[in-house]
Amino acid sequence: MTLSPFDLLLYAGAVMVLFLTPGPVWVALVARALSGGFASAWPLAMGVVIGDAIWPFLAILGVTWVLATFEGFMLVLKFVAVAMFLSMGGLAIWHAGKPIATDTRLTRPGKWAGFVAGLAVILGNPKAILFYMGLLPGFFDLRAVTAPDIAAIVLISMLVPLSGNIVLALVVDRIRIKLTAPGRLKRVNIIAGCLLIGVGLIIPFT
């Protein structure tokens, strides 16, 4: 490994700053945690972590080549993410009055939907793209990194945001437990649905 512990620590701090900057991932995670609790939010965090591994890896392979090749693909991902979050928001509002026990979003299909949503929102998040494709070469000489270096960079890119997302989901879940009275739950689900729709409407302009 050619990278020093200080290099990796500095990079980890930069990734934490990226996490602390509110964006579509935050909004989507809070919306799902409000709507379905931690059980609904953690699959989204798992989907996000896949994207957090893909972007730095692709940046290391070749920043210029990746941006040129995937420019059109990014547009496709944006529209996929828009459709997904609009539909998720609409369903959340449609089922706003359902008790938690009968909410189908807490079943296995809901977890898969959460995972795919997390993957879509991170792959279509320009903040992540700009960070990993634009700023990563500023931290490391990507022409000289070894396989262990690449593994360390990708691991940090995955674990730092994942830890933050899990903590955020747990915090929102704790707050949500106090809001489970039927009337309050309906209002929470409507808010969550509006947030999800908001993500879908914001993504094309970010």
C-alpha positions as CSV (number, residue, x, y, z in Angstrom):
1,M,0.0,0.0,0.0
2,T,1.4,3.4,-1.0
3,L,-1.2,5.5,0.8
4,S,-0.4,6.7,4.4
5,P,-2.9,6.5,7.3
6,F,-3.0,10.3,7.2
7,D,-4.0,10.3,3.5
8,L,-6.8,7.9,4.2
9,L,-7.9,9.8,7.4
10,L,-8.0,13.0,5.4
11,Y,-10.1,11.3,2.7
12,A,-12.4,9.9,5.3
13,G,-13.0,13.4,6.7
14,A,-13.9,14.6,3.2
15,V,-16.4,11.8,2.8
16,M,-17.9,12.7,6.1
17,V,-18.3,16.2,4.9
18,L,-20.1,14.9,1.8
19,F,-22.4,12.9,4.0
20,L,-23.2,15.9,6.3
21,T,-24.2,17.9,3.3
22,P,-28.0,17.4,2.9
23,G,-29.0,16.0,-0.4
24,P,-31.4,13.6,-2.1
25,V,-30.1,10.6,0.0
26,W,-30.9,12.4,3.2
27,V,-34.4,13.3,2.1
28,A,-35.1,9.8,0.8
29,L,-33.8,8.2,4.0
30,V,-35.8,10.4,6.3
31,A,-38.9,10.0,4.2
32,R,-38.7,6.2,4.3
33,A,-37.8,6.1,8.0
34,L,-40.8,8.3,8.8
35,S,-43.0,6.2,6.7
36,G,-41.9,2.7,7.7
37,G,-39.4,3.0,10.5
38,F,-35.9,1.6,10.5
39,A,-37.0,-1.6,8.8
40,S,-38.0,0.5,5.8
41,A,-34.9,2.8,5.8
42,W,-32.0,0.4,6.2
43,P,-32.5,-1.3,2.8
44,L,-32.2,2.2,1.2
45,A,-28.9,2.6,3.1
46,M,-27.7,-0.7,1.6
47,G,-28.6,0.4,-1.9
48,V,-26.7,3.7,-1.3
49,V,-23.6,1.9,-0.2
50,I,-23.4,0.1,-3.6
51,G,-23.2,3.4,-5.4
52,D,-20.7,4.6,-2.8
53,A,-18.5,1.8,-4.0
54,I,-19.1,2.2,-7.7
55,W,-18.3,5.9,-8.1
56,P,-14.8,5.9,-6.5
57,F,-13.9,2.7,-8.3
58,L,-14.9,4.1,-11.6
59,A,-13.0,7.3,-10.9
60,I,-9.8,5.4,-10.2
61,L,-10.2,3.5,-13.5
62,G,-10.3,6.7,-15.4
63,V,-12.1,10.0,-14.6
64,T,-12.1,11.4,-18.1
65,W,-13.1,8.2,-19.8
66,V,-16.0,7.5,-17.4
67,L,-17.5,10.9,-17.6
68,A,-17.4,10.9,-21.4
69,T,-18.8,7.3,-21.6
70,F,-21.5,7.6,-18.9
71,E,-22.8,11.1,-19.7
72,G,-25.9,9.8,-21.4
73,F,-26.3,7.0,-18.9
74,M,-26.5,9.6,-16.1
75,L,-29.5,11.1,-17.8
76,V,-31.2,7.8,-17.9
77,L,-30.5,7.1,-14.2
78,K,-32.0,10.5,-13.4
79,F,-35.3,9.7,-15.1
80,V,-35.4,6.2,-13.5
81,A,-34.9,7.8,-10.1
82,V,-37.6,10.4,-10.8
83,A,-40.1,7.8,-11.7
84,M,-39.2,5.6,-8.7
85,F,-39.6,8.4,-6.2
86,L,-42.7,9.9,-7.6
87,S,-44.4,6.4,-7.5
88,M,-43.1,5.7,-4.0
89,G,-44.4,9.1,-2.8
90,G,-47.7,8.6,-4.4
91,L,-48.1,5.1,-2.8
92,A,-47.1,6.5,0.6
93,I,-49.8,9.1,0.4
94,W,-52.3,6.6,-1.0
95,H,-51.7,4.3,2.0
96,A,-51.3,7.0,4.5
97,G,-54.0,5.8,6.8
98,K,-52.9,2.1,7.0
99,P,-51.7,0.8,10.4
100,I,-48.0,-0.1,10.5
101,A,-48.8,-3.8,10.9
102,T,-50.6,-3.9,7.5
103,D,-48.4,-1.6,5.6
104,T,-47.0,-3.6,2.7
105,R,-44.0,-1.4,2.4
106,L,-42.6,-3.3,5.5
107,T,-42.7,-6.6,3.7
108,R,-39.9,-8.1,1.6
109,P,-41.1,-6.3,-1.6
110,G,-40.8,-3.0,0.3
111,K,-37.3,-3.8,1.4
112,W,-36.3,-4.5,-2.2
113,A,-38.0,-1.3,-3.3
114,G,-36.0,0.5,-0.6
115,F,-32.7,-1.1,-1.8
116,V,-33.3,-0.2,-5.4
117,A,-34.4,3.4,-4.5
118,G,-31.1,3.8,-2.6
119,L,-29.1,2.6,-5.5
120,A,-31.0,4.9,-7.9
121,V,-30.7,8.0,-5.8
122,I,-26.9,7.6,-5.2
123,L,-26.2,6.8,-8.9
124,G,-28.3,9.8,-9.9
125,N,-26.9,12.1,-7.3
126,P,-24.7,14.8,-8.9
127,K,-23.1,15.6,-5.6
128,A,-21.7,12.1,-5.4
129,I,-20.7,12.1,-9.0
130,L,-18.9,15.4,-8.8
131,F,-17.2,14.4,-5.6
132,Y,-15.9,11.0,-6.7
133,M,-15.3,11.9,-10.3
134,G,-14.0,15.4,-9.8
135,L,-12.4,15.7,-6.4
136,L,-11.0,12.2,-5.7
137,P,-8.0,12.7,-8.0
138,G,-7.1,15.7,-5.8
139,F,-6.6,13.4,-2.8
140,F,-4.6,10.7,-4.4
141,D,-2.4,10.2,-7.4
142,L,-4.7,7.7,-9.2
143,R,-1.9,6.7,-11.6
144,A,0.2,5.3,-8.8
145,V,-2.4,3.6,-6.5
146,T,-2.1,-0.1,-5.9
147,A,-4.8,-2.7,-5.5
148,P,-4.7,-2.4,-1.7
149,D,-4.9,1.4,-2.0
150,I,-8.0,1.0,-4.2
151,A,-9.6,-1.4,-1.8
152,A,-9.0,1.1,1.1
153,I,-10.4,4.0,-0.8
154,V,-13.5,2.1,-1.8
155,L,-14.0,0.8,1.7
156,I,-13.8,4.2,3.2
157,S,-16.2,5.5,0.6
158,M,-18.7,2.8,1.6
159,L,-18.4,2.7,5.4
160,V,-18.4,6.4,6.3
161,P,-21.7,7.3,4.6
162,L,-23.2,3.9,5.6
163,S,-22.5,4.5,9.3
164,G,-24.0,8.0,9.0
165,N,-27.1,6.8,7.2
166,I,-27.7,4.0,9.7
167,V,-27.4,6.4,12.6
168,L,-29.8,8.9,10.9
169,A,-32.3,6.1,10.2
170,L,-32.2,5.0,13.8
171,V,-32.7,8.6,15.1
172,V,-35.7,9.2,12.8
173,D,-37.1,5.8,13.8
174,R,-36.9,6.7,17.5
175,I,-38.8,9.9,16.9
176,R,-41.4,8.1,14.7
177,I,-42.3,5.7,17.5
178,K,-43.8,8.6,19.4
179,L,-45.9,9.5,16.4
180,T,-47.7,6.2,15.8
181,A,-51.2,7.3,16.9
182,P,-53.5,6.7,13.9
183,G,-54.1,10.4,13.2
184,R,-50.5,11.3,13.6
185,L,-49.3,8.3,11.6
186,K,-51.5,9.4,8.7
187,R,-50.0,12.9,8.8
188,V,-46.5,11.4,9.0
189,N,-47.1,9.2,6.0
190,I,-48.5,12.1,4.0
191,I,-45.4,14.2,4.8
192,A,-43.2,11.2,3.9
193,G,-45.0,10.8,0.6
194,C,-44.5,14.5,-0.2
195,L,-40.8,14.3,0.7
196,L,-40.4,11.3,-1.7
197,I,-42.3,13.2,-4.5
198,G,-40.0,16.1,-3.7
199,V,-36.9,14.0,-4.3
200,G,-38.4,12.9,-7.7
201,L,-39.1,16.5,-8.7
202,I,-35.7,17.9,-7.5
203,I,-33.5,15.3,-9.1
204,P,-33.8,16.6,-12.7
205,F,-32.7,20.0,-11.7
206,T,-29.7,19.0,-9.5
